[in-house]
């Protein structure tokens, strides 16, 4: 049976915020912050997922010419350096290939422009066109997004080449009907506030209002559409307990290991019919 060609897309600056590849303080201990990419690599090497998929490229959209991106990447940088900090072990291999050899940059350079700039929309369109060219040159059949800080539009519209061929792993339940629903870039922080009985109503001012406390969260693996974490859910896992005393990184570690990694595995298994 031929394997489905898988391409992984992420924003390195988001992984840097999560301290991926580092040991973090965790309730008086130190625990390793494994990224979803590193987990996926291990699953492809060690489980039946490797019989169904081959990882053919890892794309990141970070922009080396952006001072903001350089600042956010900090000690990581844009390439793996000898004795430098990186997002996973430098010698990590997937199915006999060095993961570092699979890295490709498709920078979202339009983000240098102000949000209200007239040229920004055209710049985003050019970014998606470059991304499409790259995916087609690789022969990508399924694309997994992890922490991509760009909302795709042209690639995922009905009739587009990658409509229902791009999926996202999100650190929150995305079903609107769920009392545990947490969409958007602040999903983990939203869940942490929720465990304290608070709802942030303005992320710029951090204004809150009281709500009934919710002490669980999870993760969803879903198709990508034009909205924010609004695509059809393929698999979700609600298996993360929240302590109001958690730090954001403690909750992130807990949710990755208890909900997000299982949702990623189950979602890919379901798509492969295994």
Rosetta silent file (secondary structure, phi, psi, omega in degrees, C-alpha in Angstrom):
SEQUENCE: XXXXXXXXXXXXXXXXXXXXXXXXXXXXXXXXXXXXXXXXXXXXXXXXXXXXXXXXXXXXXXXXXXXXXXXXXXXXXXXXXXXXXXXXXXXXXXXXXXXXXXXXXXXXXXXXXXXXXXXXXXXXXXXXXXXXXXXXXXXXXXXXXXXXXXXXXXXXXXXXXXXXXXXXXXXXXXXXXXXXXXXXXXXXXXXXXXXXXXXXXXXXXXXXXXXXXXXXXXXXXXXXXXXXXXXXXXXXXXXXXXXXXXXXXXXXXXXXXXXXXXXXXXXXXXXXXX
SCORE:     score description
SCORE:     0.000 S_00000001
   1 L     0.000  130.386  178.666    0.000    0.000    0.000 S_00000001
   2 L   -73.153  150.097 -178.396    1.386    3.411   -0.954 S_00000001
   3 L   -91.913  146.163  174.594    1.750    5.956    1.818 S_00000001
   4 E   -73.235  129.376  179.866   -0.019    9.301    1.951 S_00000001
   5 E   -78.327  116.310 -175.290    2.470   12.146    1.515 S_00000001
   6 E  -104.363  135.764  173.243    2.198   14.299    4.623 S_00000001
   7 E  -123.574  136.668 -177.557    3.436   17.892    4.954 S_00000001
   8 E  -109.350  132.429  179.690    3.608   19.652    8.289 S_00000001
   9 E  -126.975  132.399  179.321    3.261   23.447    8.572 S_00000001
  10 E  -148.800  170.624  171.675    3.907   25.498   11.691 S_00000001
  11 L  -107.528  117.212 -178.362    5.052   28.892   12.982 S_00000001
  12 H   -60.128  -32.756 -178.945    8.380   28.563   14.778 S_00000001
  13 H   -65.234  -28.185  175.729    7.559   31.645   16.853 S_00000001
  14 H   -73.771  -41.831  176.656    4.577   29.824   18.342 S_00000001
  15 H   -64.313  -34.696  177.534    6.708   26.795   19.206 S_00000001
  16 H   -64.457  -39.718  177.847    9.269   29.147   20.765 S_00000001
  17 H   -62.610  -30.404  178.161    6.557   30.617   23.011 S_00000001
  18 L   -83.215   -1.590 -177.416    5.790   27.048   24.140 S_00000001
  19 L    60.667   35.776 -179.278    9.491   26.427   24.954 S_00000001
  20 L   -56.839  137.644  179.081    9.452   23.441   22.581 S_00000001
  21 L    80.494    4.205 -179.881   12.501   21.222   22.985 S_00000001
  22 L  -114.722  163.836  170.237   13.295   22.628   26.445 S_00000001
  23 E   -93.885  131.403 -177.443   12.811   21.434   30.000 S_00000001
  24 E  -115.563  158.388  173.961   10.354   23.621   31.909 S_00000001
  25 E   -70.480  132.057 -178.360    9.546   24.042   35.583 S_00000001
  26 E  -142.099   94.873  176.286    6.550   21.890   36.467 S_00000001
  27 L    50.104   52.903  177.718    5.303   21.962   40.077 S_00000001
  28 L    82.794   -0.992  177.368    8.740   21.709   41.593 S_00000001
  29 E  -117.104 -176.482  171.273   10.021   19.343   38.885 S_00000001
  30 E  -126.888  128.933 -178.844   11.429   19.758   35.407 S_00000001
  31 E  -128.427  148.408 -176.995    9.632   18.236   32.435 S_00000001
  32 E   -80.823  129.072  179.150   10.478   18.107   28.744 S_00000001
  33 L   -90.674   91.700  179.028    8.248   20.196   26.484 S_00000001
  34 L   -79.418  134.457  177.875    7.785   17.941   23.490 S_00000001
  35 L   -81.367  158.151  172.952    6.330   19.615   20.416 S_00000001
  36 H   -57.328  -33.627  177.557    3.491   18.051   18.404 S_00000001
  37 H   -62.993  -46.368  179.982    5.980   17.664   15.547 S_00000001
  38 H   -62.841  -39.246  176.631    8.348   15.600   17.693 S_00000001
  39 H   -62.289  -44.059 -179.909    5.415   13.492   18.874 S_00000001
  40 H   -61.344  -42.072  178.540    4.278   12.935   15.282 S_00000001
  41 H   -58.956  -45.611  179.453    7.789   11.882   14.260 S_00000001
  42 H   -62.760  -40.106  179.860    7.879    9.310   17.060 S_00000001
  43 H   -65.883  -38.828  178.181    4.433    8.015   16.064 S_00000001
  44 H   -68.052  -30.988  178.978    5.486    7.646   12.427 S_00000001
  45 H   -79.126  -30.476 -165.070    8.595    5.758   13.535 S_00000001
  46 H  -119.556  -10.966 -176.295    6.997    3.531   16.144 S_00000001
  47 L  -125.391  179.377 -178.229    3.284    2.995   15.401 S_00000001
  48 L   -65.379  -13.416  175.413    1.010    1.932   12.570 S_00000001
  49 H   -58.926  -32.628 -179.517    0.806    5.562   11.420 S_00000001
  50 H   -66.678  -19.049  176.049    4.154    4.977    9.746 S_00000001
  51 H   -80.953  -19.230 -175.376    2.555    2.380    7.479 S_00000001
  52 H  -102.501  -27.510 -173.208   -0.021    4.927    6.298 S_00000001
  53 E  -131.482  149.149  166.130    1.934    8.187    6.037 S_00000001
  54 E  -120.414  134.014  176.623    5.335    9.507    5.005 S_00000001
  55 E   -87.205  115.234 -172.286    6.468   12.902    6.267 S_00000001
  56 E  -105.079  -17.806  177.960    7.868   14.660    3.206 S_00000001
  57 E  -165.079  153.083  174.050    8.405   18.243    4.371 S_00000001
  58 E  -126.233  110.968 -174.755    8.172   20.552    7.374 S_00000001
  59 E  -103.901  139.479  172.403    7.307   24.118    6.356 S_00000001
  60 E  -127.612  150.399 -173.337    7.526   27.208    8.550 S_00000001
  61 L  -104.870    6.459 -175.894    6.247   30.684    7.735 S_00000001
  62 L   -68.730  150.712 -168.563    8.559   32.769    9.934 S_00000001
  63 L  -114.958  110.101 -178.374   10.310   35.713    8.290 S_00000001
  64 L   -63.109  -23.845 -179.510   14.048   36.216    8.856 S_00000001
  65 L   -85.809   -2.138 -179.654   13.785   39.830    7.668 S_00000001
  66 L   -93.335  120.140  178.205   11.179   40.623   10.323 S_00000001
  67 H   -61.896  -35.321  179.756   12.617   42.143   13.504 S_00000001
  68 H   -65.309  -42.801  178.789    9.528   40.986   15.360 S_00000001
  69 H   -66.668  -40.062  178.243   10.010   37.370   14.274 S_00000001
  70 H   -61.060  -40.107  179.086   13.709   37.478   15.135 S_00000001
  71 H   -65.966  -43.307 -177.445   12.854   38.723   18.611 S_00000001
  72 H   -68.621  -31.761  178.769   10.185   36.063   19.165 S_00000001
  73 H   -78.561  -23.697  170.415   12.486   33.258   18.043 S_00000001
  74 L    47.456 -120.889 -174.760   15.174   34.516   20.388 S_00000001
  75 L   -69.333  -16.770 -179.623   17.656   31.773   21.329 S_00000001
  76 L   -75.035  -48.014 -172.099   16.262   29.356   18.729 S_00000001
  77 L    74.422 -169.465 -175.552   16.900   31.307   15.573 S_00000001
  78 L  -101.339  -10.130  178.299   15.699   30.148   12.152 S_00000001
  79 L  -138.008  156.045  178.355   18.101   27.224   11.717 S_00000001
  80 L   -75.657  123.315 -177.610   19.521   24.528   13.945 S_00000001
  81 L  -113.836  148.595  177.596   23.017   25.557   15.099 S_00000001
  82 L   -55.030  127.808  178.508   25.695   23.434   16.783 S_00000001
  83 L    65.432   11.296  178.159   25.167   23.542   20.564 S_00000001
  84 L   -94.589  167.190  176.326   22.249   25.934   20.093 S_00000001
  85 L   -74.879  137.240  176.746   18.689   25.630   21.351 S_00000001
  86 L  -140.190  171.839 -170.636   16.314   23.925   18.909 S_00000001
  87 L   -81.035  -11.212  179.391   12.705   22.747   18.858 S_00000001
  88 L  -159.486  169.554  178.659   13.541   19.037   18.972 S_00000001
  89 L   -56.066  131.148 -173.966   16.724   16.939   19.218 S_00000001
  90 L   -57.515  -28.493 -178.254   18.996   18.080   16.348 S_00000001
  91 L   -96.012   14.162 -178.571   19.580   14.518   15.157 S_00000001
  92 L   -58.336  133.084  179.272   15.878   13.581   15.175 S_00000001
  93 E  -121.629  148.528  174.625   14.981   11.313   12.267 S_00000001
  94 E  -126.084  119.011  178.074   11.645   10.341   10.780 S_00000001
  95 L    51.326   41.594  176.665   11.422    7.135    8.764 S_00000001
  96 L    84.495    3.116 -179.543   15.181    7.253    8.171 S_00000001
  97 E  -115.528  140.311  174.961   15.325   10.962    7.193 S_00000001
  98 E   -68.515  126.714 -179.665   16.748   13.806    9.245 S_00000001
  99 H   -59.614  -37.947  179.465   13.897   16.118   10.187 S_00000001
 100 H   -60.837  -26.613  178.249   16.194   19.119    9.755 S_00000001
 101 H   -77.150  -12.271  179.925   16.666   18.115    6.113 S_00000001
 102 H   -92.213   -8.238 -174.958   12.899   18.358    5.581 S_00000001
 103 E   -68.690  135.303  176.063   12.660   21.986    6.727 S_00000001
 104 E  -137.976  137.056  177.163   11.472   24.552    4.179 S_00000001
 105 E   -98.868  126.247  169.341   10.825   28.250    4.688 S_00000001
 106 L  -127.498   81.966 -170.672    7.815   29.890    3.050 S_00000001
 107 L   -68.285  138.171  176.471    7.838   33.211    4.909 S_00000001
 108 L   -87.734   73.027 -172.454    4.616   35.155    5.357 S_00000001
 109 H   -66.399  -20.404 -179.621    6.342   38.429    4.535 S_00000001
 110 H   -61.531  -19.691 -179.032    3.072   40.337    4.193 S_00000001
 111 H   -68.196  -12.726  174.868    2.957   40.481    7.997 S_00000001
 112 H   -67.139  -24.248 -176.695    5.588   43.238    7.869 S_00000001
 113 L   -79.313  148.794  174.080    2.836   45.541    6.578 S_00000001
 114 L   -59.017  152.219 -177.525    0.457   47.380    8.944 S_00000001
 115 L   -58.097  -30.980 -177.483   -2.891   45.660    9.438 S_00000001
 116 L   -96.714    9.896 -179.270   -4.687   48.452    7.594 S_00000001
 117 L   -69.586  137.286 -178.142   -2.226   48.626    4.673 S_00000001
 118 L   -62.910  -30.530 -175.513   -3.896   48.393    1.248 S_00000001
 119 L   -81.230   -8.613 -172.152   -1.166   46.038    0.016 S_00000001
 120 H   -64.510  -42.120 -179.042   -1.579   43.539    2.830 S_00000001
 121 H   -61.993  -43.896  178.273   -4.384   41.519    1.209 S_00000001
 122 H   -64.782  -36.799  177.861   -2.431   41.142   -2.038 S_00000001
 123 H   -64.961  -38.714  177.569    0.647   40.158   -0.024 S_00000001
 124 H   -66.993  -38.427  177.455   -1.270   37.454    1.785 S_00000001
 125 H   -61.859  -41.023  177.851   -2.574   36.166   -1.541 S_00000001
 126 H   -65.614  -37.470  176.537    0.999   35.935   -2.843 S_00000001
 127 H   -61.042  -46.240 -179.413    2.018   34.054    0.305 S_00000001
 128 H   -65.879  -33.496  176.951   -0.737   31.488   -0.206 S_00000001
 129 H   -65.497  -41.837  177.436    0.267   31.148   -3.880 S_00000001
 130 H   -64.886  -38.510  178.547    3.881   30.422   -2.843 S_00000001
 131 H   -65.035  -42.054  177.454    2.637   27.937   -0.287 S_00000001
 132 H   -61.497  -45.832  178.764    0.489   26.224   -2.929 S_00000001
 133 H   -58.442  -42.439 -179.153    3.436   26.017   -5.338 S_00000001
 134 H   -65.303  -45.922 -179.876    5.582   24.463   -2.607 S_00000001
 135 H   -62.005  -41.835 -179.691    2.938   21.904   -1.624 S_00000001
 136 H   -69.585  -34.781  178.110    2.361   20.911   -5.237 S_00000001
 137 H   -67.341  -30.025  177.804    6.093   20.593   -5.934 S_00000001
 138 H   -78.320  -25.213 -173.290    6.365   18.218   -2.973 S_00000001
 139 L    82.218   29.501 -177.313    3.331   16.234   -4.090 S_00000001
 140 L   -59.506  135.929  176.426    1.585   16.808   -0.759 S_00000001
 141 L  -110.155  -29.301  176.355   -1.600   14.836   -0.268 S_00000001
 142 E  -141.597  137.150 -178.531   -2.426   15.846    3.317 S_00000001
 143 E  -118.578  129.952  176.168   -1.263   18.919    5.237 S_00000001
 144 E  -108.891  124.123  174.958   -1.154   19.137    9.039 S_00000001
 145 E   -97.819  140.022  175.406   -1.088   22.579   10.639 S_00000001
 146 E  -139.183  107.348  176.588    0.288   23.055   14.131 S_00000001
 147 L    63.524   29.023  175.239    0.279   26.517   15.632 S_00000001
 148 L   -73.179  119.860 -174.338    0.328   28.278   12.260 S_00000001
 149 L   -89.764   31.560  178.216   -0.287   31.913   13.182 S_00000001
 150 L  -131.277  133.890  175.603   -1.786   32.713    9.780 S_00000001
 151 L   -87.773  117.803  179.089   -5.397   32.141    8.772 S_00000001
 152 L   -77.641  149.709 -177.717   -5.480   30.413    5.389 S_00000001
 153 L  -132.589  -69.949 -173.634   -8.108   31.480    2.895 S_00000001
 154 L   -64.540  -32.349 -177.499   -7.501   30.753   -0.794 S_00000001
 155 L   -69.600  -24.123 -170.554   -5.984   27.307   -0.173 S_00000001
 156 L  -115.355    4.422  177.503   -8.997   25.962    1.703 S_00000001
 157 L   -64.716  151.173  173.282  -11.982   27.428   -0.140 S_00000001
 158 L   -53.927  131.144 -177.833  -14.414   24.934   -1.692 S_00000001
 159 L    91.700  -13.210  178.197  -12.986   23.991   -5.092 S_00000001
 160 L   -74.338  156.038 -175.972   -9.417   24.957   -4.121 S_00000001
 161 L   -57.277  -29.091 -176.959   -6.695   22.307   -4.616 S_00000001
 162 L  -114.022   22.272  172.601   -6.339   21.720   -0.854 S_00000001
 163 L   -61.288  125.999 -178.852   -9.974   22.006    0.204 S_00000001
 164 L    60.077   25.671  172.315  -10.477   19.329    2.911 S_00000001
 165 L  -122.212    4.445  175.264   -6.842   18.287    2.531 S_00000001
 166 E  -119.026  128.030 -179.857   -5.545   20.604    5.262 S_00000001
 167 E  -123.936  160.810 -177.051   -6.161   19.719    8.908 S_00000001
 168 E  -131.523  141.756  171.311   -5.254   21.459   12.149 S_00000001
 169 E  -106.542  120.572 -170.482   -4.400   20.223   15.619 S_00000001
 170 E  -119.824  132.989 -178.686   -5.749   22.756   18.132 S_00000001
 171 L   -80.535   56.457  177.671   -5.111   22.852   21.916 S_00000001
 172 L  -177.378  157.589  175.083   -8.774   23.243   22.783 S_00000001
 173 E   -76.153  129.997 -174.273  -12.162   21.762   22.021 S_00000001
 174 L  -103.788   -6.175  179.552  -13.528   23.543   18.948 S_00000001
 175 L   -68.962  122.921 -178.142  -17.140   22.276   18.915 S_00000001
 176 L   -62.469  -29.536 -177.270  -19.393   25.265   19.599 S_00000001
 177 L   -77.899   -7.515 -177.280  -21.953   23.063   21.324 S_00000001
 178 L   -84.474  137.102  174.414  -19.415   21.901   23.892 S_00000001
 179 L   -67.954   -9.403 -179.042  -19.283   23.603   27.325 S_00000001
 180 L  -103.450   11.160 -174.610  -15.492   23.173   27.036 S_00000001
 181 E   -60.489  130.044  176.805  -15.174   25.027   23.703 S_00000001
 182 L  -143.345   99.570  178.884  -11.970   27.075   23.385 S_00000001
 183 L  -102.236  166.619  171.143  -11.154   28.453   19.935 S_00000001
 184 L    87.668  178.738 -173.683   -8.519   30.864   18.740 S_00000001
 185 L   -68.440  -20.117 -176.998   -4.948   31.765   19.611 S_00000001
 186 L  -101.974   23.737 -172.745   -5.724   32.215   23.319 S_00000001
 187 H   -56.566  -44.827 -177.382   -7.329   28.794   23.828 S_00000001
 188 H   -69.226  -44.310  177.950   -4.981   27.626   26.583 S_00000001
 189 H   -64.990  -37.467  176.407   -5.049   30.925   28.462 S_00000001
 190 H   -59.350  -43.829  179.088   -8.831   31.026   28.021 S_00000001
 191 H   -66.005  -37.626 -179.785   -9.074   27.572   29.631 S_00000001
 192 H   -66.465  -43.317  175.339   -6.819   28.638   32.510 S_00000001
 193 H   -63.586  -39.209 -179.930   -8.962   31.675   33.246 S_00000001
 194 H   -60.853  -34.329  177.786  -12.057   29.490   32.953 S_00000001
 195 H   -68.017  -21.164  177.449  -10.759   27.207   35.693 S_00000001
 196 L   -92.681    3.801 -179.608  -10.592   30.297   37.917 S_00000001
 197 L    77.065   32.341 -179.157  -14.218   31.158   37.122 S_00000001
 198 E  -130.736  149.016  174.084  -13.340   34.034   34.802 S_00000001
 199 E  -123.867  122.924  176.675  -13.975   34.845   31.146 S_00000001
 200 E   -76.583  121.761 -178.474  -11.706   37.295   29.320 S_00000001
 201 E  -101.908  -11.785  176.990  -13.957   39.589   27.308 S_00000001
 202 E  -147.834  110.411 -175.163  -11.174   41.784   25.887 S_00000001
 203 L   -75.187  -14.746  177.186   -7.741   40.289   25.203 S_00000001
 204 L   -80.989  -43.357 -179.849   -6.139   43.706   24.767 S_00000001
 205 L   -94.497  -11.982 -175.909   -7.237   45.099   28.137 S_00000001
 206 L    60.465   29.931  174.089   -7.603   41.648   29.794 S_00000001
 207 E   -66.790  136.418 -179.002  -11.010   42.710   31.108 S_00000001
 208 E  -126.019  163.988  170.864  -12.806   39.724   32.666 S_00000001
 209 E  -137.109  153.013 -179.459  -16.234   38.801   33.964 S_00000001
 210 E   -73.407  141.916  176.354  -17.200   35.994   36.353 S_00000001
 211 L  -142.651  163.841  174.094  -18.497   32.717   34.894 S_00000001
 212 L   -60.444  136.478 -177.992  -19.031   29.206   36.299 S_00000001
 213 L   -67.256  140.489  176.646  -15.647   27.525   36.695 S_00000001
 214 L  -127.217  116.523 -170.680  -14.734   24.818   34.131 S_00000001
 215 L  -105.164   24.948  176.980  -11.838   22.617   35.184 S_00000001
 216 E  -136.489  152.875  171.914  -11.275   20.566   32.017 S_00000001
 217 E  -148.901  179.873 -176.171   -9.961   21.191   28.541 S_00000001
 218 E  -162.341 -148.410 -177.823   -8.845   19.137   25.565 S_00000001
 219 E  -151.675  150.979  178.694   -7.839   19.260   21.910 S_00000001
 220 E  -127.605  139.380  173.850   -9.479   18.986   18.492 S_00000001
 221 E  -109.987  114.469 -169.279   -8.155   17.678   15.175 S_00000001
 222 E  -142.049  158.239  171.813  -10.254   19.319   12.472 S_00000001
 223 E   -65.628  150.025  178.586  -10.415   20.300    8.824 S_00000001
 224 L   -95.750  127.992  172.539   -9.297   23.859    8.095 S_00000001
 225 L  -121.728 -161.294 -174.617  -11.815   26.246    6.581 S_00000001
 226 L   -81.146   -3.929 -178.558  -11.879   30.048    6.242 S_00000001
 227 L   -95.902 -169.517  178.678  -12.785   30.624    9.877 S_00000001
 228 L  -100.472  102.665  179.396  -10.888   30.445   13.148 S_00000001
 229 L    55.123   36.810 -173.956  -10.830   26.805   14.289 S_00000001
 230 L  -107.691    2.110 -176.995  -14.306   26.419   12.798 S_00000001
 231 L   -74.408  165.224 -178.993  -13.781   23.446   10.456 S_00000001
 232 L   -57.566  131.293 -178.870  -15.424   20.049   10.782 S_00000001
 233 E   -78.620  132.017  176.670  -14.004   18.070   13.699 S_00000001
 234 E   -95.185  -43.277  177.602  -12.388   14.750   12.821 S_00000001
 235 E  -155.191  143.027  171.060  -11.384   13.729   16.350 S_00000001
 236 E  -141.108  156.190 -178.051  -11.237   15.392   19.729 S_00000001
 237 E  -133.583  126.499  179.160  -10.057   14.376   23.173 S_00000001
 238 E  -115.890   86.576 -170.787  -11.241   15.949   26.445 S_00000001
 239 E  -141.643   26.950 -177.412   -8.840   14.527   28.998 S_00000001
 240 E  -119.721  117.077  173.408   -7.026   17.430   30.655 S_00000001
 241 E   -84.478  142.573 -178.670   -7.772   18.540   34.187 S_00000001
 242 L  -114.899  132.541  169.176   -6.921   22.131   35.037 S_00000001
 243 L  -100.131  134.312  177.466   -5.742   23.434   38.380 S_00000001
 244 L   -58.695  -17.031  178.732   -6.332   27.156   38.940 S_00000001
 245 L   -88.340   -3.785  178.286   -2.727   27.227   40.191 S_00000001
 246 L   -59.089  144.278  163.983   -1.328   25.982   36.852 S_00000001
 247 L   -83.598  168.407  179.798    1.033   28.214   34.946 S_00000001
 248 H   -62.423  -38.320  179.908    0.374   28.590   31.237 S_00000001
 249 H   -72.627  -35.777  176.052    3.296   26.263   30.445 S_00000001
 250 H   -62.626  -44.118  178.375    2.201   23.672   33.007 S_00000001
 251 H   -66.651  -38.884  178.635   -1.264   23.594   31.476 S_00000001
 252 H   -61.819  -45.885  178.225    0.205   23.464   27.982 S_00000001
 253 H   -59.215  -47.241 -178.216    2.407   20.472   28.945 S_00000001
 254 H   -61.413  -44.269 -177.240   -0.532   18.746   30.603 S_00000001
 255 H   -71.940  -38.610  175.869   -2.877   19.339   27.678 S_00000001
 256 H   -57.305  -50.807 -172.826   -0.366   18.275   25.036 S_00000001
 257 H   -74.016  -31.599 -176.239    0.339   14.981   26.755 S_00000001
 258 H   -95.728  -24.742 -175.758   -3.197   14.128   27.847 S_00000001
 259 H  -128.954  -48.662 -172.003   -5.336   15.455   24.985 S_00000001
 260 H   -68.916  -46.318  179.227   -3.511   16.996   22.023 S_00000001
 261 H   -61.894  -45.607  175.702   -1.123   14.137   21.231 S_00000001
 262 H   -61.356  -37.937  179.387   -3.916   11.533   21.445 S_00000001
 263 H   -65.902  -38.716  177.427   -6.198   13.699   19.255 S_00000001
 264 H   -61.954  -47.425 -179.813   -3.447   14.050   16.645 S_00000001
 265 H   -64.025  -48.074 -177.793   -2.875   10.303   16.564 S_00000001
 266 H   -64.660  -38.892  179.500   -6.572    9.408   16.521 S_00000001
 267 H   -64.227  -44.462  178.703   -7.362   11.959   13.827 S_00000001
 268 H   -67.542  -36.547  175.983   -4.647   10.703   11.481 S_00000001
 269 H   -62.842  -42.245 -179.115   -5.678    7.111   12.135 S_00000001
 270 H   -64.909  -42.307  179.076   -9.282    7.945   11.295 S_00000001
 271 H   -64.557  -31.714 -179.603   -8.317    9.673    8.041 S_00000001
 272 H   -86.314   -8.710 -178.797   -6.176    6.654    7.073 S_00000001
 273 L    69.997   37.271  179.267   -8.893    4.179    8.042 S_00000001
 274 L  -121.454    0.000    0.000   -6.689    2.344   10.528 S_00000001
